């Protein structure tokens, strides 16, 4: 069992149950999934660069990503139907907790001039953050890097309300701004 998962079961869940007065164990919020999404944008014509992005995301997350394709052609964006426009991976269970641990304790502190993250949620208890480059993860070496890309990380919780989800992430030592 992952370290953060044990921490959730032993400390965080009882603390949240007591703090918010949940009567049922199933009411206690938890992390449900983490989605990592990369838009290929300027690399959409180059298969080698797309394969390099897929390899980097697979190394970072520990799971093989899926290519997302355009549903219809849009000439203004120079996109054709069934053309690869993004790469995404959905993490659950052990891999989710492992990635979350790496994100909070290793990657985010490596971001240049890091002051913390804003506490803006989406209204349903989910948190989204963007990273400008994949170099903040220790698996990616700067020497072997061909192209730099950003990614969006969506942390989905079962909280339903922003204040409860914020407290859940705070218990995991998520680096919010003070």
C-alpha positions as a printed Julia matrix, in Angstrom:
178×3 Matrix{Float64}:
   0.0    0.0     0.0
   1.29   3.44   -0.89
   2.5    5.72    1.93
  -0.17   8.39    1.3
  -2.9    5.76    1.12
  -1.91   4.44    4.54
  -1.79   8.02    5.85
  -5.31   8.61    4.5
  -6.7    5.45    6.11
  -5.04   5.93    9.49
  -5.05   9.72   10.05
  -6.82  11.79    7.41
 -10.14   9.9     7.15
 -10.78   9.85   10.94
  -9.77  13.51   11.18
 -12.17  14.55    8.4
 -14.95  12.41    9.87
 -14.56  14.13   13.23
 -14.09  17.65   11.78
 -17.14  17.62    9.48
 -19.32  15.27   11.55
 -19.84  12.6     8.91
 -22.03   9.78   10.2
 -21.18   7.29    7.51
 -17.7    6.19    6.42
 -18.75   6.53    2.77
 -19.38  10.28    3.25
 -15.72  10.92    4.01
 -14.13  12.54    0.92
 -11.25  10.83   -0.83
  -9.19  11.13   -3.97
 -11.02   9.32   -6.77
  -8.72   9.85   -9.74
  -5.99  12.03  -11.19
  -6.0   12.88  -14.89
  -2.81  14.07  -16.59
  -3.45  15.75  -19.95
  -0.99  17.07  -22.55
  -2.03  18.96  -25.67
   0.35  18.21  -28.53
  -0.37  21.52  -30.31
   2.63  22.45  -32.42
   3.88  18.84  -32.45
   0.7   17.38  -34.0
   2.36  16.81  -37.4
   5.48  15.08  -36.05
   4.94  11.42  -35.06
   8.4   11.12  -33.45
   7.74  14.02  -31.09
   4.3   12.62  -30.2
   5.93   9.27  -29.41
   8.52  11.08  -27.25
   5.72  12.83  -25.33
   3.96   9.49  -24.84
   7.19   7.95  -23.53
   7.77  10.86  -21.12
   4.22  10.73  -19.76
   4.46   6.94  -19.35
   7.68   7.35  -17.34
   6.27  10.17  -15.2
   2.95   8.49  -14.36
   3.9    4.81  -14.48
   1.01   4.05  -16.84
   0.65   4.01  -20.62
  -1.22   7.1   -21.88
  -3.96   7.26  -24.49
  -3.95   9.44  -27.61
  -6.93  11.77  -27.92
  -8.06  12.57  -31.45
 -10.06  15.4   -33.0
 -13.71  14.55  -33.59
 -14.09  16.89  -36.54
 -11.96  19.02  -38.84
 -11.45  22.71  -38.03
  -9.59  24.55  -40.78
  -8.9   27.64  -38.64
  -6.82  25.53  -36.26
  -5.38  23.34  -39.04
  -6.84  20.23  -37.41
  -8.21  17.29  -39.33
 -10.66  14.67  -38.17
  -8.99  11.75  -36.3
  -5.72  13.68  -35.94
  -3.93  13.28  -32.59
  -4.46  16.47  -30.56
  -3.57  15.3   -27.07
  -2.24  12.65  -24.74
  -3.95  11.73  -21.48
  -3.7    9.23  -18.68
  -6.18   8.53  -15.88
  -4.67   7.28  -12.64
  -6.58   5.45   -9.92
  -5.64   3.43   -6.86
  -1.99   2.73   -6.1
  -0.63   4.6    -9.16
  -2.76   7.64   -8.3
  -1.39   7.86   -4.76
   2.14   7.25   -6.02
   1.87  10.05   -8.61
   0.21  12.4    -6.08
   3.04  11.78   -3.6
   5.63  12.51   -6.29
   3.77  15.65   -7.43
   3.39  17.16   -3.94
   6.72  16.2    -2.41
   9.13  16.22   -5.37
   7.82  17.98   -8.49
   6.09  21.09   -7.12
   9.01  22.11   -4.86
  11.26  21.94   -7.95
   9.19  24.55   -9.81
  11.18  27.75  -10.18
  10.1   30.61   -7.85
   7.4   28.41   -6.32
   5.22  30.35   -3.86
   2.4   27.83   -3.49
  -0.76  27.1    -5.45
  -3.98  29.1    -5.45
  -6.9   27.57   -3.58
  -9.38  27.88   -6.46
 -11.49  24.79   -7.0
 -14.04  24.12   -9.75
 -17.15  24.26   -7.53
 -17.49  20.47   -7.28
 -14.47  19.75   -5.11
 -11.97  19.1    -7.92
  -8.63  20.88   -8.34
  -6.82  21.61  -11.61
  -3.27  22.83  -12.01
  -0.97  23.38  -14.95
   2.74  22.71  -15.19
   4.79  24.54  -17.82
   7.39  21.84  -18.31
   7.93  18.19  -17.53
  11.45  18.81  -16.19
  10.13  19.2   -12.63
   9.74  15.43  -12.42
  12.96  13.62  -11.45
  12.53  10.87  -14.08
  13.1   13.34  -16.92
  16.73  14.31  -17.5
  17.46  17.69  -19.05
  20.37  16.28  -21.08
  18.24  13.78  -23.01
  15.33  16.19  -23.49
  14.23  16.86  -27.06
  11.15  18.99  -26.56
   9.53  20.75  -23.61
   5.79  20.48  -23.09
   3.33  21.51  -20.43
   0.65  19.43  -18.81
  -2.58  19.82  -16.91
  -3.18  17.77  -13.77
  -6.77  17.33  -12.58
  -7.23  16.02   -9.06
 -10.75  14.67   -8.65
 -12.21  14.1    -5.2
 -15.48  12.69   -3.93
 -16.02  15.76   -1.72
 -18.62  17.61   -3.78
 -17.87  20.89   -1.98
 -14.79  23.06   -2.33
 -14.16  23.68    1.36
 -14.24  19.97    2.21
 -11.97  19.14   -0.76
  -9.56  21.9     0.27
  -9.31  20.46    3.77
  -8.7   16.99    2.29
  -5.81  18.28    0.18
  -4.44  20.3     3.12
  -4.33  17.09    5.17
  -2.17  15.6     2.38
   0.2   18.64    2.77
  -0.83  20.1    -0.59
   1.13  23.39   -1.02
  -1.56  26.08   -1.04
  -0.57  29.76   -0.79
  -0.79  31.13    2.73
